[in-house]
Amino acid sequence: MTSLVLGFGLAFDDLYSDAGLARVDAAFADHLKDADVALYNRLMAARGTPAALAEKDASQLLIDIGPHVEDFI
């Protein structure tokens, strides 16, 4: 039986392990960086210091990332 293969060189089994989820996250980060480096930089800054991000800015970041998540999926 073959495993379902997802885009970006990922496998369905990646969704069920910490290491696999790290690969999914890295693939999304690469995808975002290629599509919009400024948005990628905002996400990385927010991840680095989440407490420094105002709630409104966090909400806007999620809204701005949404279309890229859709493209990635």
N, C-alpha and C positions, 0 to 999 in steps of 0.2 A: 504494500500500500504506500503510495506516495503522499507526502505532506503538501498541503496547500502552500503555494509560493505566492507571496505578496510582492508588490512593487518595491523598489529600492533595495533589492537583494535580501529582503526580509522573508521569514517563514512564519507560518501560523503559530508554530510552537514558540516563537519569540514573544508572543503575547502572554505567555504563562511563566516567565522567569524574570528575575531581576536583571540578569545580564541581557536577556532579549529585549526587555523594555528599555534598557539603556541604549541598545542599538536602534530601537525605534525612535527614541528621543534624539539621538545623534543624527539619524537620517532626517528627521523633521527639521532640526536646527540647520543642517546643510541645505535643505530645500528652502527654508526661509532666508538664509543668508544669500543664496543664489538669486532669489526673487526680489528681496528688499533688504539690503544691508543695514539701512537705518533702523528698520523695524527689528531686525535681528539684534542689533546693538541695544535697543530699548529692552528687549526680552532678556538678554544676558545681564544687563544692568539690574533689572528687576529681580532676576534670580539671585544675583550676587548680594543684593541688599534689599530684600523684600519689605522690611519695615520702613525704609526710606521712601517708598512709593505711596503717595496719597491714594485713598480709596477711589476717587474719581479717575485718577491716572491709571490705576490698576484695571478699572472697568473699561476704560478706553483702549488699553493695551489688548485686553481680551477681544474687544470688538474688532480692532484692527487686525488681529491675528486670525480671526475667524475664517475669512476667505482662503487664507493660506492653509489652514487645517483642512478645509473642504477640498482644496486642490490636492493636498498630500494624501488624503484618504482615497 
